[in-house]
């Protein structure tokens, strides 16, 4: 029996099976042993809200597929966690099917309207807008991608009928759900939300106070939207009444946008080759651009592979120092080179294959690892030059890009699912900022994803890779992951919200499970330490004085603050059972059980 996992150009380079220059144009297949069969049809789900996890679990109990459960889960998340994700936003999905041995990635990232121009977020004087000024209103809203992406995945991997998958979300929208502490806390902290009429009517009472914890909040408009999608499929979202409501909300809002019905009708998700690489004995796979998460995560891990993190010990001074320094190098490359790189081709720029294979070239990463001093933090870190390690250098194209200028605040959700047949879904979805653009249509929060583009389209006369362009997808940090063990068996799936810190949260969790032999929950619970943007961040009240003093002695100027990750993960334990985890920093849970026999 053949067990095939398909990899792209980057995987061949990063795994050392081929150099970047000679990697073939088409995906290659890796032969590994067949998957171990489970004694019983057990399933697993971990998601950021109990209502959402239970909706997915209900589908899995009935024999639904991982994709079926993902649809049900996301539909409920859009209701109970509207500050983080929803059908008015976008998503990335990794799907693995052990029967075929195929790992696939689905790109449901939003797109800029056809009328978008590079100066979208510049003021009349040429200076970039303030972030919050750009967020609120229609200018920031990208064409939503989640529904079309889930429709595509369901056509290929669904087991139950599409219309069956929205029943939990519809029922909960009508009966109502209790406002959670997290939702209430964000309503208190987001001052401009109540200035938008639809949001004010829904989230606040007659006095302007946010609905209290425990208040039963129902959303009949969302129930109607879900019924329309259930009956009419994705077309009913991108055409007709729902599309008209979205366009009206965007174009009549304060700071109006330019989205049209044609933009919605023309939206298409993509299937991309995954980016994969080995870390120790494990094969880690994630999303290609427009996600910066996959490549940056694999860079961090490849740099750290040159050091003995296991011997250094969990969250030791040495281990944290190395994690910080590897992250600095990888994020420097990310900020310069990663975007929706498909939009750079044809203008003398780098192709997607150039960027992925160049940044994951083992020779390049080995040279970058030598820049890490095991004792002292570098005084300055700059983007590298992968062309120096290419068999056919890309003629200075790596030097023709300027650094990005996008704010990237954290507000996202992640869930992982394994169905009774062993199919795996690892999905990260978002509306970008808390409550997105603050606009609502059809009971949904609309994203502000376009502020993930660089506000500056060029610097010093050089273009920024992540500049706004019509039809382009903004760069993302979302990093859904699926991991295979040394025998090629599915071993783990995970991901997190958190803006640019997502990559660091996922890296920390993987390192803890692999190098420090922690369970999924132990790895998630481990205090966060990330280096996403120019300063090392430690989770406040989680590191003792000896650790911080040691890092400071190594030259790190530390910032300690709340680091609100939302990692959800599953790992296969040595006995074959599910080792689950849900981040205690949010409101998630994980559930497992058996597929129930049909009652008829």
LOBARO-541355 format. One record per residue (C-alpha): residue number from 1; residue in one letter; z, x, y. Coordinates in Angstrom, 3 decimals, m for minus. Layout:
N
n:res:w:u:v
NUM:A:Z:X:Y .
...
***
This chain:
600
n:res:w:u:v
1:X:0.000:0.000:0.000 .
2:X:m0.833:1.301:3.451 .
3:X:1.525:0.839:6.382 .
4:X:m0.294:1.407:9.652 .
5:X:1.081:1.902:13.128 .
6:X:m1.523:2.365:15.834 .
7:X:m1.033:4.921:18.558 .
8:X:m2.942:5.873:21.686 .
9:X:m3.988:9.173:23.216 .
10:X:m0.509:9.933:24.439 .
11:X:1.030:9.528:21.038 .
12:X:m1.277:12.061:19.474 .
13:X:m0.475:14.553:22.202 .
14:X:3.248:13.923:22.262 .
15:X:3.676:13.915:18.502 .
16:X:1.955:17.267:18.211 .
17:X:m0.677:15.883:15.825 .
18:X:m3.483:16.804:18.199 .
19:X:m3.707:18.392:21.616 .
20:X:m4.400:16.244:24.654 .
21:X:m7.896:17.549:25.182 .
22:X:m9.088:16.763:21.674 .
23:X:m7.422:13.384:21.177 .
24:X:m9.977:10.816:20.016 .
25:X:m11.043:7.869:22.110 .
26:X:m9.803:5.262:19.666 .
27:X:m6.356:4.585:18.273 .
28:X:m5.380:6.544:15.201 .
29:X:m3.503:5.237:12.166 .
30:X:m0.412:6.781:10.671 .
31:X:0.229:6.286:6.955 .
32:X:3.871:5.867:6.024 .
33:X:5.687:4.183:3.139 .
34:X:5.686:0.394:2.897 .
35:X:8.606:m1.420:4.525 .
36:X:11.692:m2.104:2.471 .
37:X:11.969:m5.755:1.537 .
38:X:15.078:m7.670:2.538 .
39:X:16.966:m9.551:m0.132 .
40:X:17.075:m12.618:2.075 .
41:X:15.125:m13.817:5.087 .
42:X:17.586:m12.842:7.780 .
43:X:16.846:m12.979:11.504 .
44:X:18.360:m11.496:14.658 .
45:X:18.316:m12.150:18.393 .
46:X:20.077:m10.551:21.362 .
47:X:19.517:m12.030:24.819 .
48:X:21.140:m12.115:28.251 .
49:X:22.512:m15.675:28.085 .
50:X:24.070:m17.681:25.228 .
51:X:21.856:m20.725:25.877 .
52:X:18.727:m18.561:25.657 .
53:X:19.901:m16.762:22.522 .
54:X:20.659:m20.071:20.828 .
55:X:17.249:m21.486:21.743 .
56:X:15.590:m18.506:20.073 .
57:X:17.941:m18.732:17.101 .
58:X:17.059:m22.404:16.577 .
59:X:13.393:m21.419:16.242 .
60:X:14.192:m18.550:13.867 .
61:X:16.321:m20.784:11.607 .
62:X:13.269:m23.024:11.139 .
63:X:11.115:m20.100:10.054 .
64:X:9.531:m19.478:13.440 .
65:X:8.061:m16.086:14.225 .
66:X:9.491:m13.507:16.611 .
67:X:6.890:m14.563:19.188 .
68:X:7.779:m18.236:18.725 .
69:X:11.409:m17.386:19.409 .
70:X:10.442:m15.242:22.405 .
71:X:8.717:m18.230:24.012 .
72:X:11.729:m20.491:23.472 .
73:X:14.102:m17.797:24.728 .
74:X:12.122:m17.053:27.877 .
75:X:11.740:m20.743:28.713 .
76:X:15.537:m21.100:28.736 .
77:X:16.135:m17.817:30.579 .
78:X:13.990:m19.126:33.423 .
79:X:16.428:m22.021:33.721 .
80:X:19.842:m20.396:33.225 .
81:X:19.110:m16.923:34.580 .
82:X:16.617:m17.684:37.396 .
83:X:17.819:m14.704:39.398 .
84:X:16.329:m12.347:36.812 .
85:X:13.232:m13.714:35.096 .
86:X:11.158:m16.802:34.493 .
87:X:7.735:m18.325:34.067 .
88:X:7.029:m17.572:37.715 .
89:X:7.157:m13.832:36.990 .
90:X:5.764:m11.248:34.595 .
91:X:6.654:m9.444:31.388 .
92:X:5.875:m6.719:28.865 .
93:X:6.083:m7.414:25.132 .
94:X:6.103:m5.019:22.174 .
95:X:5.370:m6.688:18.839 .
96:X:5.566:m5.113:15.395 .
97:X:4.385:m6.768:12.189 .
98:X:5.525:m5.003:8.998 .
99:X:2.998:m6.893:6.876 .
100:X:0.071:m5.262:8.668 .
101:X:1.976:m2.232:9.926 .
102:X:0.564:m2.796:13.412 .
103:X:2.498:m2.228:16.635 .
104:X:0.953:m3.995:19.641 .
105:X:1.841:m4.169:23.322 .
106:X:1.102:m7.079:25.645 .
107:X:0.818:m6.605:29.397 .
108:X:1.801:m9.725:31.319 .
109:X:2.416:m7.926:34.611 .
110:X:1.522:m9.888:37.745 .
111:X:m1.596:m9.075:39.766 .
112:X:m2.248:m8.881:43.486 .
113:X:m4.426:m11.691:44.906 .
114:X:m8.089:m10.971:45.514 .
115:X:m7.440:m10.936:49.260 .
116:X:m4.748:m8.223:49.066 .
117:X:m5.323:m5.023:51.045 .
118:X:m3.545:m1.627:51.031 .
119:X:m1.839:m2.298:54.379 .
120:X:m0.148:m5.457:53.081 .
121:X:3.385:m4.269:53.891 .
122:X:2.670:m2.339:57.098 .
123:X:3.699:m3.601:60.510 .
124:X:1.327:m3.571:63.481 .
125:X:2.626:m0.143:64.489 .
126:X:1.742:1.308:61.084 .
127:X:5.350:1.561:59.914 .
128:X:6.393:m0.061:56.610 .
129:X:8.181:m3.401:56.720 .
130:X:11.856:m3.602:55.879 .
131:X:12.306:m4.459:52.211 .
132:X:14.032:m7.797:52.677 .
133:X:11.542:m8.753:55.400 .
134:X:8.746:m8.207:52.881 .
135:X:10.489:m9.940:49.969 .
136:X:11.264:m13.375:51.392 .
137:X:8.258:m15.680:51.534 .
138:X:4.754:m15.796:50.144 .
139:X:3.473:m12.310:50.986 .
140:X:5.378:m10.726:48.106 .
141:X:4.314:m13.145:45.349 .
142:X:2.007:m11.831:42.646 .
143:X:m0.030:m13.996:40.290 .
144:X:2.454:m14.779:37.467 .
145:X:1.625:m13.334:34.059 .
146:X:4.341:m14.403:31.616 .
147:X:2.831:m17.697:30.442 .
148:X:m0.662:m16.319:29.757 .
149:X:0.822:m13.304:27.978 .
150:X:3.011:m15.440:25.725 .
151:X:0.061:m17.734:25.023 .
152:X:m2.030:m14.751:23.882 .
153:X:0.775:m13.409:21.690 .
154:X:1.354:m16.863:20.195 .
155:X:m2.317:m17.291:19.315 .
156:X:m2.088:m14.052:17.343 .
157:X:1.449:m14.235:15.922 .
158:X:2.776:m17.779:16.235 .
159:X:4.033:m19.644:13.163 .
160:X:5.165:m22.912:14.768 .
161:X:3.133:m25.118:17.071 .
162:X:3.193:m24.155:20.753 .
163:X:4.444:m27.546:21.913 .
164:X:7.521:m27.298:19.671 .
165:X:8.824:m24.192:21.415 .
166:X:9.899:m25.741:24.710 .
167:X:12.198:m28.489:23.412 .
168:X:15.477:m26.600:23.955 .
169:X:14.571:m25.658:27.520 .
170:X:13.411:m29.191:28.332 .
171:X:16.598:m30.750:26.941 .
172:X:18.828:m28.275:28.785 .
173:X:16.910:m28.777:32.036 .
174:X:17.584:m32.496:31.831 .
175:X:21.168:m32.480:30.576 .
176:X:22.158:m29.532:32.719 .
177:X:24.005:m26.266:32.143 .
178:X:27.205:m24.894:33.619 .
179:X:26.744:m22.408:36.446 .
180:X:27.933:m19.049:35.115 .
181:X:30.067:m16.506:36.996 .
182:X:27.097:m14.167:37.290 .
183:X:24.777:m16.825:38.728 .
184:X:27.450:m17.989:41.167 .
185:X:28.226:m14.432:42.257 .
186:X:24.595:m13.746:43.083 .
187:X:24.278:m16.995:45.000 .
188:X:27.172:m15.816:47.150 .
189:X:25.653:m12.366:47.708 .
190:X:22.017:m13.293:48.484 .
191:X:22.227:m14.555:52.083 .
192:X:18.637:m15.645:52.723 .
193:X:18.238:m17.791:49.607 .
194:X:19.776:m20.824:51.272 .
195:X:17.290:m20.521:54.149 .
196:X:14.433:m21.636:51.867 .
197:X:14.482:m25.440:51.493 .
198:X:13.717:m25.753:47.775 .
199:X:16.242:m23.070:46.817 .
200:X:18.856:m24.467:49.194 .
201:X:18.524:m27.955:47.710 .
202:X:18.810:m26.660:44.162 .
203:X:21.403:m23.872:44.276 .
204:X:23.725:m25.042:47.082 .
205:X:25.747:m28.169:47.875 .
206:X:25.559:m30.329:50.995 .
207:X:27.890:m27.987:52.881 .
208:X:25.744:m24.935:52.132 .
209:X:28.189:m23.527:49.605 .
210:X:26.787:m22.229:46.300 .
211:X:27.455:m24.422:43.309 .
212:X:30.746:m23.349:41.782 .
213:X:31.287:m21.781:38.385 .
214:X:31.217:m24.602:35.849 .
215:X:29.152:m26.972:37.985 .
216:X:26.592:m28.728:35.779 .
217:X:23.182:m27.938:37.237 .
218:X:20.123:m29.805:36.009 .
219:X:16.486:m29.192:36.892 .
220:X:14.190:m32.172:36.240 .
221:X:11.310:m30.467:38.059 .
222:X:11.456:m27.566:35.596 .
223:X:11.615:m30.009:32.681 .
224:X:8.389:m31.602:33.918 .
225:X:6.742:m28.190:34.289 .
226:X:7.728:m27.299:30.725 .
227:X:6.380:m30.594:29.376 .
228:X:3.073:m29.951:31.112 .
229:X:2.844:m26.437:29.625 .
230:X:3.908:m27.669:26.186 .
231:X:1.226:m30.363:26.187 .
232:X:m1.573:m28.453:27.903 .
233:X:m0.956:m24.827:26.965 .
234:X:m1.297:m21.915:29.365 .
235:X:m4.308:m23.530:31.050 .
236:X:m1.994:m26.241:32.349 .
237:X:0.017:m23.574:34.176 .
238:X:m2.912:m21.687:35.708 .
239:X:m4.933:m24.769:36.655 .
240:X:m4.046:m28.267:37.819 .
241:X:m0.800:m29.470:39.383 .
242:X:1.390:m26.467:38.571 .
243:X:m1.121:m24.010:40.014 .
244:X:m1.488:m26.192:43.095 .
245:X:2.291:m26.246:43.617 .
246:X:2.460:m22.440:43.326 .
247:X:m0.355:m21.901:45.832 .
248:X:1.148:m24.407:48.264 .
249:X:4.569:m22.735:48.072 .
250:X:3.052:m19.285:48.641 .
251:X:0.671:m20.162:51.464 .
252:X:2.973:m22.460:53.459 .
253:X:6.127:m20.342:53.219 .
254:X:7.589:m18.154:55.916 .
255:X:5.744:m14.836:55.758 .
256:X:2.880:m16.659:53.971 .
257:X:0.788:m15.123:51.234 .
258:X:m2.893:m15.396:50.399 .
259:X:m2.881:m16.472:46.743 .
260:X:m5.562:m18.980:45.790 .
261:X:m6.223:m21.339:42.907 .
262:X:m9.006:m18.954:41.888 .
263:X:m6.484:m16.088:41.619 .
264:X:m4.391:m18.120:39.200 .
265:X:m7.343:m19.330:37.160 .
266:X:m8.706:m15.793:36.862 .
267:X:m5.460:m14.199:35.610 .
268:X:m5.722:m12.486:32.217 .
269:X:m3.104:m10.543:30.269 .
270:X:m4.028:m7.267:28.568 .
271:X:m3.343:m5.650:25.241 .
272:X:m2.667:m1.949:25.702 .
273:X:m2.209:0.886:23.261 .
274:X:1.472:1.793:23.003 .
275:X:2.716:5.186:24.108 .
276:X:4.687:6.866:21.325 .
277:X:6.399:10.177:20.691 .
278:X:8.919:11.706:18.323 .
279:X:12.501:12.320:19.414 .
280:X:14.322:14.272:16.724 .
281:X:13.235:12.486:13.523 .
282:X:12.561:9.154:15.211 .
283:X:9.324:7.779:16.609 .
284:X:9.893:6.018:19.925 .
285:X:7.222:3.603:21.211 .
286:X:6.967:1.783:24.523 .
287:X:4.546:0.441:27.177 .
288:X:1.674:2.266:28.833 .
289:X:0.944:1.933:32.584 .
290:X:1.299:m0.165:34.666 .
291:X:4.735:0.400:33.186 .
292:X:6.076:3.763:34.227 .
293:X:8.920:3.231:31.782 .
294:X:7.274:4.308:28.550 .
295:X:5.841:7.615:29.742 .
296:X:8.933:8.530:31.785 .
297:X:11.300:7.725:28.908 .
298:X:9.239:9.827:26.498 .
299:X:9.190:12.684:29.001 .
300:X:12.991:12.612:29.307 .
301:X:13.413:12.632:25.536 .
302:X:10.836:15.392:25.046 .
303:X:12.596:17.590:27.618 .
304:X:15.983:16.988:25.999 .
305:X:14.654:17.783:22.529 .
306:X:14.879:21.458:23.524 .
307:X:18.687:21.201:23.770 .
308:X:21.516:20.458:21.312 .
309:X:22.934:17.223:22.656 .
310:X:24.677:16.494:19.376 .
311:X:26.576:19.764:19.595 .
312:X:27.337:19.223:23.272 .
313:X:29.082:15.940:22.450 .
314:X:28.880:12.419:23.813 .
315:X:28.961:12.372:27.605 .
316:X:30.239:15.894:27.827 .
317:X:29.686:17.824:31.052 .
318:X:26.875:19.763:29.369 .
319:X:25.193:16.654:27.975 .
320:X:25.342:14.777:31.287 .
321:X:24.051:17.789:33.188 .
322:X:21.071:18.083:30.843 .
323:X:20.397:14.346:31.038 .
324:X:20.403:14.510:34.824 .
325:X:18.086:17.511:34.992 .
326:X:15.595:16.096:32.484 .
327:X:15.607:12.785:34.347 .
328:X:14.939:14.502:37.671 .
329:X:11.833:16.206:36.319 .
330:X:10.490:13.061:34.654 .
331:X:11.142:10.817:37.666 .
332:X:9.418:13.329:39.965 .
333:X:6.278:12.994:37.850 .
334:X:6.665:9.223:37.704 .
335:X:6.911:8.881:41.472 .
336:X:3.737:10.888:41.987 .
337:X:1.399:9.930:39.187 .
338:X:2.258:6.659:37.418 .
339:X:0.922:3.273:38.512 .
340:X:m1.759:0.839:37.376 .
341:X:m3.868:3.938:36.760 .
342:X:m6.836:1.910:35.553 .
343:X:m7.402:1.080:39.223 .
344:X:m7.802:4.776:40.128 .
345:X:m10.886:5.356:38.020 .
346:X:m14.314:5.425:39.595 .
347:X:m13.083:6.920:42.857 .
348:X:m12.794:10.475:41.615 .
349:X:m9.245:9.817:40.467 .
350:X:m7.403:10.367:37.232 .
351:X:m8.118:7.996:34.360 .
352:X:m5.383:6.249:32.391 .
353:X:m6.035:8.654:29.503 .
354:X:m5.786:11.636:31.848 .
355:X:m2.426:10.525:33.187 .
356:X:m0.824:9.582:29.873 .
357:X:m2.044:12.556:27.863 .
358:X:m1.377:14.972:30.713 .
359:X:2.201:13.884:31.299 .
360:X:2.962:13.814:27.559 .
361:X:1.170:17.051:26.687 .
362:X:3.677:19.026:24.541 .
363:X:2.714:22.323:26.186 .
364:X:3.277:20.877:29.642 .
365:X:6.636:19.405:28.665 .
366:X:7.747:22.655:27.022 .
367:X:7.007:24.463:30.279 .
368:X:8.886:21.809:32.283 .
369:X:11.880:22.131:29.944 .
370:X:12.086:25.826:30.825 .
371:X:12.771:24.776:34.424 .
372:X:16.127:23.341:33.303 .
373:X:19.074:25.708:33.786 .
374:X:21.757:24.757:31.286 .
375:X:24.498:25.596:33.782 .
376:X:23.270:24.861:37.324 .
377:X:21.507:21.879:38.884 .
378:X:18.157:22.717:40.447 .
379:X:18.280:22.724:44.235 .
380:X:14.913:20.988:44.349 .
381:X:12.627:19.283:41.843 .
382:X:8.917:18.655:42.415 .
383:X:6.180:16.938:40.409 .
384:X:4.482:19.181:37.884 .
385:X:0.839:20.126:37.373 .
386:X:m0.320:19.003:33.917 .
387:X:m3.840:20.280:34.589 .
388:X:m2.647:23.851:33.991 .
389:X:m2.197:22.939:30.311 .
390:X:m5.447:21.043:29.751 .
391:X:m8.329:22.494:27.788 .
392:X:m10.633:21.073:30.466 .
393:X:m8.603:20.969:33.690 .
394:X:m9.088:17.857:35.807 .
395:X:m10.336:19.833:38.821 .
396:X:m7.322:19.468:41.101 .
397:X:m7.068:15.683:40.752 .
398:X:m3.335:15.943:40.010 .
399:X:m2.855:17.455:43.466 .
400:X:m4.749:14.663:45.236 .
401:X:m2.006:12.037:45.075 .
402:X:0.991:11.467:47.341 .
403:X:4.487:10.251:46.438 .
404:X:5.193:6.542:46.098 .
405:X:7.221:4.529:48.632 .
406:X:8.418:1.360:46.894 .
407:X:12.042:0.097:47.017 .
408:X:12.303:m1.243:43.418 .
409:X:15.566:m3.211:43.356 .
410:X:17.042:m4.287:40.007 .
411:X:16.661:m7.843:38.685 .
412:X:15.186:m8.325:35.240 .
413:X:16.069:m9.468:31.689 .
414:X:15.492:m8.101:28.205 .
415:X:15.770:m9.563:24.714 .
416:X:15.064:m8.378:21.188 .
417:X:14.166:m10.545:18.182 .
418:X:13.587:m9.925:14.482 .
419:X:12.345:m12.912:12.490 .
420:X:12.773:m13.738:8.810 .
421:X:9.565:m11.885:7.891 .
422:X:10.694:m8.727:9.674 .
423:X:8.401:m9.151:12.686 .
424:X:9.920:m7.661:15.840 .
425:X:9.628:m8.631:19.508 .
426:X:11.049:m6.431:22.255 .
427:X:10.370:m8.091:25.606 .
428:X:11.347:m7.319:29.196 .
429:X:10.606:m9.927:31.858 .
430:X:11.286:m10.145:35.572 .
431:X:10.878:m11.888:38.918 .
432:X:11.703:m8.490:40.557 .
433:X:14.468:m8.980:43.185 .
434:X:17.367:m11.390:42.635 .
435:X:15.713:m14.842:42.819 .
436:X:12.363:m13.174:43.435 .
437:X:10.652:m14.225:46.655 .
438:X:13.287:m16.993:47.060 .
439:X:10.437:m19.504:46.765 .
440:X:10.389:m22.232:44.127 .
441:X:7.576:m24.337:42.707 .
442:X:7.803:m26.777:39.830 .
443:X:11.485:m25.927:39.398 .
444:X:10.644:m22.232:38.925 .
445:X:11.591:m19.213:41.009 .
446:X:8.459:m17.317:42.098 .
447:X:8.407:m13.539:41.846 .
448:X:8.277:m10.984:44.652 .
449:X:6.545:m8.484:42.398 .
450:X:4.100:m7.202:45.007 .
451:X:6.938:m5.329:46.712 .
452:X:6.852:m3.051:43.651 .
453:X:3.709:m1.583:45.210 .
454:X:4.109:1.327:47.589 .
455:X:4.605:0.078:51.138 .
456:X:2.709:3.177:52.304 .
457:X:m0.852:3.316:50.907 .
458:X:m1.221:6.989:51.786 .
459:X:0.765:9.988:52.996 .
460:X:m0.542:13.009:54.854 .
461:X:m4.054:11.765:54.259 .
462:X:m3.628:11.550:50.476 .
463:X:m3.674:8.245:48.562 .
464:X:m0.625:6.869:46.778 .
465:X:m1.354:5.903:43.163 .
466:X:0.741:2.738:43.462 .
467:X:m0.919:1.408:46.627 .
468:X:m1.787:m2.291:46.894 .
469:X:m5.301:m3.317:45.830 .
470:X:m6.887:m6.664:44.904 .
471:X:m6.326:m7.545:41.262 .
472:X:m4.094:m4.503:40.752 .
473:X:m0.780:m4.695:38.897 .
474:X:2.239:m3.144:40.627 .
475:X:3.979:m0.272:38.898 .
476:X:6.956:m1.312:36.794 .
477:X:10.004:0.435:35.358 .
478:X:10.377:m2.044:32.481 .
479:X:10.799:m0.120:29.237 .
480:X:10.777:m2.291:26.112 .
481:X:11.109:m0.029:23.080 .
482:X:10.598:m0.152:19.320 .
483:X:11.726:2.818:17.217 .
484:X:10.786:3.917:13.690 .
485:X:12.864:6.211:11.503 .
486:X:11.813:9.401:9.708 .
487:X:10.244:7.361:6.889 .
488:X:8.284:5.153:9.262 .
489:X:10.536:2.132:8.793 .
490:X:11.480:m0.083:11.728 .
491:X:14.831:1.215:12.952 .
492:X:15.609:m0.171:16.399 .
493:X:14.410:m2.281:19.318 .
494:X:15.925:m2.285:22.785 .
495:X:15.381:m2.506:26.533 .
496:X:17.212:m3.304:29.756 .
497:X:16.971:m4.655:33.288 .
498:X:17.916:m2.435:36.208 .
499:X:14.964:m1.464:38.422 .
500:X:14.085:2.236:38.192 .
501:X:17.406:2.842:36.399 .
502:X:16.046:0.874:33.398 .
503:X:14.520:4.072:32.059 .
504:X:17.855:5.862:32.245 .
505:X:19.765:3.006:30.630 .
506:X:17.355:2.968:27.689 .
507:X:17.428:6.774:27.395 .
508:X:21.240:6.802:27.346 .
509:X:21.372:4.157:24.639 .
510:X:18.800:5.904:22.434 .
511:X:20.498:9.292:22.807 .
512:X:23.857:7.756:21.926 .
513:X:22.472:6.130:18.772 .
514:X:20.424:9.158:17.660 .
515:X:22.344:12.233:18.814 .
516:X:25.872:10.833:18.779 .
517:X:25.504:8.461:15.808 .
518:X:26.867:5.463:17.671 .
519:X:26.345:1.857:16.684 .
520:X:24.128:m0.235:18.928 .
521:X:27.125:m1.838:20.639 .
522:X:28.933:1.481:21.097 .
523:X:25.821:3.014:22.602 .
524:X:25.366:0.103:25.015 .
525:X:29.052:0.166:26.000 .
526:X:28.938:3.892:26.765 .
527:X:29.289:4.396:30.538 .
528:X:25.982:4.622:32.361 .
529:X:24.800:7.908:33.837 .
530:X:21.328:7.889:35.398 .
531:X:19.265:9.824:37.945 .
532:X:16.556:7.405:39.130 .
533:X:16.119:8.254:42.808 .
534:X:17.291:11.532:44.274 .
535:X:20.957:11.327:43.321 .
536:X:22.956:11.356:40.077 .
537:X:24.666:8.012:39.515 .
538:X:27.782:7.548:37.398 .
539:X:29.224:4.169:36.524 .
540:X:32.333:3.805:38.659 .
541:X:35.800:3.969:37.059 .
542:X:34.255:5.197:33.795 .
543:X:34.394:8.998:34.000 .
544:X:37.559:11.061:34.272 .
545:X:38.203:13.711:36.913 .
546:X:37.489:16.577:34.541 .
547:X:33.950:15.327:33.911 .
548:X:33.152:14.714:37.562 .
549:X:34.650:18.051:38.606 .
550:X:32.573:19.852:35.981 .
551:X:29.356:18.171:37.130 .
552:X:30.120:18.933:40.748 .
553:X:30.775:22.572:39.831 .
554:X:27.277:22.594:38.326 .
555:X:25.838:21.557:41.671 .
556:X:25.544:17.764:41.288 .
557:X:26.452:15.637:44.301 .
558:X:27.636:12.549:42.479 .
559:X:27.578:8.893:43.476 .
560:X:29.847:6.540:41.544 .
561:X:29.115:2.823:41.760 .
562:X:28.539:m0.253:39.638 .
563:X:25.572:0.265:37.335 .
564:X:24.806:m3.183:36.015 .
565:X:22.610:m2.511:33.011 .
566:X:21.698:m5.296:30.633 .
567:X:20.758:m3.493:27.430 .
568:X:20.081:m5.696:24.424 .
569:X:19.414:m3.951:21.158 .
570:X:19.253:m4.090:17.401 .
571:X:19.462:m1.221:14.950 .
572:X:19.037:m1.270:11.193 .
573:X:22.261:m0.046:9.605 .
574:X:22.331:2.206:6.541 .
575:X:22.868:m0.826:4.273 .
576:X:19.844:m2.604:5.771 .
577:X:21.863:m5.098:7.803 .
578:X:21.416:m5.774:11.498 .
579:X:23.578:m3.664:13.816 .
580:X:23.384:m5.628:17.055 .
581:X:24.416:m5.116:20.632 .
582:X:24.551:m7.078:23.892 .
583:X:25.537:m5.514:27.201 .
584:X:29.057:m6.577:28.288 .
585:X:28.052:m5.952:31.907 .
586:X:26.102:m9.229:31.787 .
587:X:26.520:m12.499:29.893 .
588:X:24.477:m11.826:26.781 .
589:X:25.226:m12.342:23.105 .
590:X:23.607:m11.455:19.820 .
591:X:23.218:m13.786:16.846 .
592:X:22.042:m13.367:13.279 .
593:X:21.583:m15.670:10.308 .
594:X:19.244:m16.800:7.552 .
595:X:16.083:m18.861:7.661 .
596:X:16.998:m22.342:6.493 .
597:X:15.128:m23.975:3.635 .
598:X:13.038:m27.005:4.647 .
599:X:14.990:m30.234:4.183 .
600:X:12.008:m32.273:2.998 .
***
